[in-house]
Amino acid sequence: MLASGSPQRRALLSERVDRFEVVAADVDETPPPGPLDEAVRRLARRKAIAVAARGARGTLLAADTVIDCDGLLLGKPESAPDATRMLERLSGRAHRVHTGVALLRVTPERTTGVDGVATSTVRFRKLTAGEIAAYVASGEPFGKAGSYAIQGGAAPFVERLDGDLDNVVGLPLRLVVALAEALASRLAAGRAAPGP
């Protein structure tokens, strides 16, 4: 079960899993205090726990992605001027994309979980005011952390990518596979995870 309403995450997960249910987690996505990479791990866990608390059973996958530009969190833009400001900040510089992922296996007897974080570094070339205005006018920045979709119209902005593209899109598949293997090992060993 995917505990996310993100169409990007749904598309990425469908590359690995034939059938799954989607249940959006209704939680406050304000990152908790502390380093952003740890904050997204905690937010992903919070999303999975929220879906489990509503009675979901089976394996739950949740994720949260933030843009970290010199320690400043760039979330989803609230307006066109907000999106413009974010893109101006990203122009000509590097930023980090952190995605926290949580996997929970929920049964009537117990809940077992694992989580982790993937980080990629993206460098944008210098953008012109006209490029930014046209991109914001396209509507694509809205609903996207950092006001851009690397798999869409912002692809030409990227000068360099260090890390996994699917992490920047919103679901690091290599991390998901590694966590699934860790969860399977933990379940096979019969060890319950610490309570969430």
Residue pairs with C-beta under 8 A, 6 or more apart in sequence:
1 20
1 21
1 22
1 23
1 51
1 56
1 58
1 59
1 60
1 61
2 9
2 10
2 13
2 20
2 21
2 22
2 23
2 61
2 62
3 23
3 24
3 25
3 47
3 48
3 50
3 51
3 56
3 60
3 61
3 62
4 10
4 22
4 24
4 25
4 47
4 61
4 62
4 63
5 22
5 24
6 63
6 170
6 171
8 149
8 151
8 169
8 170
8 171
9 63
9 170
9 171
10 22
12 166
12 169
12 170
12 171
12 173
13 20
13 61
13 171
13 176
14 20
15 173
16 173
16 176
16 177
23 51
23 54
23 56
25 46
25 47
25 48
25 50
25 51
25 62
26 50
27 43
27 46
27 47
27 50
29 43
29 64
29 75
31 39
31 40
31 43
31 66
31 73
32 39
32 42
32 43
33 39
36 66
36 68
36 71
36 73
36 98
37 68
37 98
37 100
37 117
37 119
38 117
39 66
39 100
40 64
40 65
40 66
40 98
40 99
40 100
40 117
41 100
41 101
41 102
41 115
41 116
41 117
42 100
43 64
43 100
44 62
44 63
44 64
44 100
44 101
44 102
44 115
45 62
45 100
45 102
45 113
45 115
45 196
47 62
47 63
47 64
47 102
48 60
48 61
48 62
48 102
48 103
48 104
48 113
48 196
49 104
49 196
51 60
51 62
52 60
52 104
52 106
52 111
56 106
57 106
57 107
57 108
58 105
58 106
59 103
59 104
59 105
59 106
59 183
60 102
60 103
60 104
60 105
60 106
61 101
61 102
61 103
61 176
62 101
62 102
62 104
63 99
63 100
63 101
63 102
63 170
63 171
64 99
64 100
65 97
65 98
65 99
65 100
65 145
65 167
65 170
66 73
66 74
66 75
66 97
66 98
66 145
67 73
67 74
67 75
67 86
67 90
67 95
67 96
67 97
67 145
67 146
68 74
68 95
68 96
68 97
68 98
69 89
69 90
69 93
69 95
69 96
69 146
70 95
72 89
74 86
74 89
74 90
74 95
74 145
74 146
74 147
75 145
75 146
76 142
76 143
76 144
76 145
76 147
77 83
77 86
77 141
77 142
77 144
77 147
80 136
80 137
82 147
83 136
83 141
83 142
83 147
84 132
84 133
84 136
86 141
86 146
86 147
87 127
87 132
87 135
87 136
87 141
87 147
87 148
88 127
88 132
90 124
90 127
90 146
90 147
90 148
90 157
91 124
91 125
91 126
91 127
91 132
92 124
92 125
92 126
92 127
93 123
93 124
94 121
94 122
94 123
94 124
94 160
95 121
95 122
95 123
95 124
95 146
96 119
96 120
96 121
96 122
97 119
97 120
97 121
97 122
97 145
97 146
97 163
97 167
97 168
98 117
98 118
98 119
99 117
99 118
99 119
99 167
99 170
99 171
99 172
99 175
100 115
100 116
100 117
101 115
101 116
101 117
101 118
101 171
101 172
101 175
101 176
101 179
102 113
102 114
102 115
103 113
103 114
103 115
103 176
103 179
103 180
103 183
104 111
104 112
104 113
104 196
105 111
105 112
105 113
105 183
105 187
110 192
111 192
111 193
111 195
111 196
112 183
112 186
112 187
112 191
112 192
112 193
113 183
113 193
113 196
114 179
114 182
114 183
114 186
114 193
115 179
116 175
116 178
116 179
117 175
118 163
118 164
118 167
118 172
118 174
118 175
119 163
119 167
120 161
120 162
120 163
120 164
120 165
120 167
120 168
121 160
121 161
121 162
121 163
122 150
122 158
122 160
122 161
122 162
122 168
123 158
123 159
123 160
123 161
124 157
124 158
124 159
125 157
125 158
125 159
127 157
131 157
135 141
135 148
135 153
135 154
135 157
136 147
138 153
140 148
140 149
140 152
140 153
140 154
141 147
141 148
141 149
145 170
148 154
148 157
149 169
150 158
150 161
150 165
150 168
150 169
151 165
151 169
161 168
164 172
164 173
164 174
166 172
166 173
166 174
167 175
186 193
